[in-house]
Amino acid sequence: MSASSPSRTAAIVGGGPAGLMAAEALASAGVAVTVYDAMPSLGRKFLMAGRGGLNLTHSEDLSRFLARYREGQAPLRPMVETFTPGDLRAWCEGLGQETFVGSSGRVFPKAFKASPLLRAWLARLDGLGVRFALRYRWEGWDPDGALAFSTPSGETTTARPDATILALGGASWPRLGSDGAWTRILAGRDIAVAPLKPANMGVTVAWSDVIRARFEGEPLKRIALSFAGRTVRGEAILTADGLEGGAVYALSAELREAVLRDGQAVMQVDLRPDLTLEALETRLKTPRKGQSAATFLRKAAGLSPVSIALLREPGPLPAEPEALARLVKAVPVTVKGVKPLDRAISSAGGIPFSELDGHLMLRRMPGVFAAGEMLDWEAPTGGYLLQATFATGLAAARGVLVYLGIPIAALTDSSRSATPLP
């Protein structure tokens, strides 16, 4: 594009990581970008995700990394291979935010929080000339095909960009802006949308009064959960009505689908995954010497009070050491339901990839692209969610450049951006 050519324009609806990554890529290529967001400030869910430490991505081998996306692996593969976890770390460090790999392989900024990264990012976008229209809620398209927004003044305004990227998120954490209202707008345009469902969420369990009264909020540490042929080690938290925590979230997709299909699901909790069944049996065959069951289990099996309470949930404890050991290694927990979408970490469902071309453009709406959690994929926590969000944002921006006839090579023009994108 020559210096005398008028800038092409793009509207990005949604100011989360996918939208901001798309904005950076497009502005770096000389496109005049406006980011519209319904909230008073940008990246609210991104900031919330970083409250306990911003898990940007994961350091594991890329083939294992991609497998975490399960059914979404095939469509996401080219995008994640274009913007890899290593690229994300380099991009982050280009913003002055060094990263490190934690003991679990997860990648974090050294500042650990999301706010320093977001501040540096917004400053870069401002330097690239990106405009921000805050408190502009997208209402769809007007009868003439223009984007329609309700404004802070209560009026409606329109925009006619050369291309649009929708990056409105899913429907988890609606108070932070991701409310899923866009599903109705797209359905009205005959665009298929898979129903949004909770992902990486807790499950509900009908606990006994003992659990609810005495152990609400207690952690189950160093356990393993098994369901549908998968076993995950980690931790969980007992809540008054169920279980939360990383190990639960890792199995949440399988548990959700089983509950939707069968009305409930039974998973097994291994309270001592570090011990073999045989080793545990040997420990439980030692004489009790008048000890109470709780004392004996604490000393012989190393179980905590909350673990012992969970062990008692199915009924009276077996007297035989072999049966007791089998129970410790596989406590059945009946999942009655899953936590609702507005209490989930992320959401599943959204726009199927079949509705999009290879550049993430809606087949039924040329010039309109989608990215991030609006797309029909899901992933566990551990950095996989943000990685795919960033990667699809960049992929949609590249799609816009192809649509507008702007060379992709413009993304590597270091004169436009302090940190060239791949």
N, C-alpha and C positions, 0 to 999 in steps of 0.2 A: 504494500500500500504506500503510495508516494506521500511526501509531506504535504502536498497540496490537496490530497483527497480528503473529503469529509469523513469524519469518524463514523464507523458503524456503531450502532447502539445495542445494548443488551440490558434487559431487566432480570434481576435475580430476586425471586420471591422467597424469602427466608434467610435469616442472618445467622444460621448455625455454621458448624464446620464445613459442611458440603457447599453451602452457598458462598461462604467467604473464600474457600479455596477456588471455586469457580470464578469469583470476582477477581482474585489476584491473577489467575491465569489469563483471563480476558483483558484486564487492564494492562497487563504486561505486554500484550500483543497489540495495544493501541486502540482497543474497543472502549467506547464510553459506557461505563457501567453504573447503574443505579441499583442498590440493594434495598428492597422493601421489606420491612418487618413490622409485625403487629405490636411488638412489645416496645417498652420505652428504651431498652438498651439491647445490644447484640450479644449473642452467644450465651444466653442464660442457662440453657441445659448443659452446655459445655462447661460453664463455671460450676454448676452443681455436680457434674461428673468428677470434677477435680477437687471437691471438698475434702475427700479422704486420701488424696494423692492422685494426680492425673495420670492414668494408665494409657499412654499414647498408642503403644503397639506391643508386639512381642518379638523376642529375639530368636525364636526357634527356626529350624530349617523351613524354607519357603513351601516345600511340598506338604509338610505337616501343617504349616500355617494355613494354607489354602483348604486343606481337608476339613478345617473347623467350620467352614461355611456349608458343608453337607450339600443339600440340593442346590444351593446357590453357588457352588464352587465353579461350575462350568462358565456361567456368564460373568462372574466376578474375576476369574483368573486373569484375563488380559488386562484388566484395569489395575489389579493389584501388582501384576508383573511390571506394569508401566510405572507405577508409583509404589515401590516396595517399602517394607518397614525400614530398610536402610535409607531410602530416599526421604522418608518422613523424618527420620532422626536428623539427616543433613539439613532438611528444610527448617526444622525446629532450631537447630544450632545456628543456622543462618540468621535467625531472629534474635540471636544473643542468648538463647536458652539451651544450655548444655544438657545432655541426657545421660542416663546411666541405666544399666541392666540390674534389676533386683535379683534376689536369690531364686525367685520362681521363674526367671527368664522374662518377666514383664519389663517394659521400658517406661521410664518416668523422666520428666524434666528434673534437673537437680534442684530447682526451686520447689518441686513437688506439687505446686499449685498450678491452677489453670490461669489465674489472673495475670501474672507477668507475661506469659506467652500471648494471651489475648490482647493485652495493651500494646505489645510490640507489633503484633500482627495488624491491629487496627491503624497504628501509626504508619505502617508500610502501605496499607491500602489507601490511606489518606494521601500519602505522598504520590501514589499512582493516579490520583484524581478520582477515585471511586466516591460516588455520592451515596449518602444514606438517607433513606426516608423512613423515620421511625414512627411508630403508632399508625402505620398505614396497613390496614387489614385488607387482604385480598378477597374480593367478592366474586371473582370469576371474570368473564368477558362480557362486555356490553353487546347490544344487538349488532353493532358494526364491527365487532371483533377486537376491540381495544381492551387491554387489561383494565379492570375496574377496582378501585380501592376506596374504602371508607377512610376518611382522614380524621385527625384529632379534633377538627372543628365540627365534625358531624356531617360534612359534605362528602360527596363522591367525586373522585377525580379519575382520570383515565390516562393511560400511557400507550404509545404505539412503538415499541422497540423493534429493531430488526430481528431480534431473537429473544427468547425467554427461557430461563432455567427455573424450574420449580424445585425448591429445596426446603419443603415445609415440615420435614420430619414425620414421625409416626403419630402415635396418640398417647404415649406415656408422658407423665409429668405435664398435663395440660396447662397447669397454672404457669408454666414456664414458656408456653407458646405453642407446643406441639399438641394440638387438640383434635387432629384428624378431620377437621371440617372440610378439607379439600376433597375428601372422598366423594361427597355429594356433588361437588362441582364437576368433577371428572365423570362421575356416573351420568350426569346430565348431558354429557357430550358423547355418550355411548362408549366410553373408555372403560374396559373391565378393570375392576379393583378387587383384589382378594380381601375378604374381611380382615380388619385389623384385630390381632389377638395379642394378649400379653406374652412377653418373652423375658427370660431372665427374671422370673418372678418367684415369690414364695408360694408355698402350697398350704392348703387348709387340712387340718386333722382334728377329729373329735377327741381331744385329750380327756383324760379323767380329771376329776376335781383336784387330785393330788398334784398333777402336773401344772394345772392352771394356777393353783394357789401357792405352790412352793417353788416352782422352777421356771416361771415365765422370765424370759430374758437371759437364761443361763446358756452358755456355749457348750456344744458338743465338740470337743477338740480331737484332732487326729483320728477321724472316723473314715469309713468308706461307705458310700451309698451305691446300691445296685438296682438297676431296673432295665428291663427289655434287653438284656445281654450286655449292658454297659456298666462299668464300675468306675466310680470317681472318688478319689481321696480328697479330703479337705476338712472343712469345719461347717457347722450349722448352728443356728440359734433357735432355741425353743421359744415360740411366741404363744400367747394365750389361745390362739386358734390354729397353730400350725408350725411350720418350719421356714426359716429364711437362711440365707448364706450361700457362699460360693459353691459348695458341693451340691446344694439343691438347684441352684441356677444352671449348673452344668447339665443337669438331667431334665430341666424344665420343659424343653420341647417335647420329649417323649412322654413325660407325665401329663402335660397339657392335652396332647392328642389322645392319650388313653382315657383320660377323664371325659373328654368330649365324646369319645366313642362308647365307653362302657359305663360311665357314671362314677367310676372310682378307679384307683390304681393302687396296687400293693408293692411297695419297694422294701428292700432289705437294708438294714443298718448294721454294719460290722463295727462293733465297739472297740475291737482290738485288731485292726488290720495288720499290725506289725508282728502278730503272733500267728503261727499256723494252728490249725484245729487240733493237731496232735499235741503241740506244746501247751495249748490252753487246757486240754483234757488232763494232762499230767499235773498242771498246777491245781486244777479243781478236784483232783483225787486226794490231795493232802487232807489229813484229819482236821475237822473244824474246831475241836477242843472247846466246845461250848460257846463258840462265837455266834453272834447273830448272823443272819444271812448277809446283811449289808456289810458288816465288818469283815466277814469272810471274803466276800466278793471284792472289797476294797483292797485287802491284803493279798489274796491269792491271785486275783485277775487284774488288779490295778485299776479298778473301775471307780469313777467319781460318783458322788451322790446322784447327779443328774443322769448319768449313764445307768445307774442301778434303777432309778425311777422309770426310765424308758424301758429297761429290761422287764419290769413288772407290768407294763401296759397290756401285753397280750393275755395275761392271766397269772395264776400261781406259778412260781418258779419250779422247774423240774428238780426232782431230788437226785436223779442220776447225773454224775459228772459229765458223761458223754452228751446227754441231751442238753444239759445246761451250757456246755461249751458250744454246741451247735446253735443255741439260741443267742449267745453272746456274739457269735460270728454272723448271725443273720436274723436280727430282730425285725419282725414284719411290722410295717407302719402303713396303715391304710390311708391313702390320700383321697379326701372327699371332693376336693376342688382346688382351684388355683386362685391366687390373689388377682384382683381386677386389673384391668389395663391401666387405670390411672395410678396404680401403685407398683407397676412394673418398671424395671430399669429400661427396657426397650420394648419394641413391638414387632410382631411378625405380620405378614400380609402386606398388602400395598399393590403397586402397579406391577403386574406380571411382566417379565422380560419379553414375552411374546407381543406385548403392546408397544414395544420399543424397537427401533432399529439398532444396528451395531454401534451407533454413536449416542445412544440414549435419547433419541428424538421420538416423540410420540408419532406412531405411524398415521394416526387419524388427524394429527394437527402439526403439519410441517412448520418448523421454526420454534416449536415448543419442546423443551427437553426436561428431564427429571433426574434427580440425583439423591443420594443419601438414603435415609430411612423411609422415604416414600416408596422405594422399590421393594419388591417382594423377596427379601432375603432376611435371614436372621443368623446370629452368631453368639457364642458364649461371651461372657466377660473375659478380660485378659488382654485387651488391646485390639481385639478383632473388630469390635464395633466401630471404633474411631478410624482404624485403618481403612476399612471399606468405605466409610463415609467420606474421608478425604479423597480416596482414590476415585470414587464415582463422581465427586464434585469436579475433579480435574478432568475425568473422562467426558463429562457433559460439556465442559468448557472447550475441550478439543473438538467435540462434535459441533459446537457452535461455530468455531473457526472454520471447520470444513464447510459448513452450511453457508457461511458468509464469504467463502472463497479466500480466507486469510491463511497464509502458509503456517503450518504448525511450527516451523522453525522459529517463528517470532517468539515462541515461548522461551527460547534459549538466549534471547537478546539481553545480555547482562547490563546494557545501558539503561534498560527499562526497569530492572529489578535487582536489588542488592544480592539476592540469592536466586540464580536461575533455576527454573523448574525443569524437571527432566523431560 
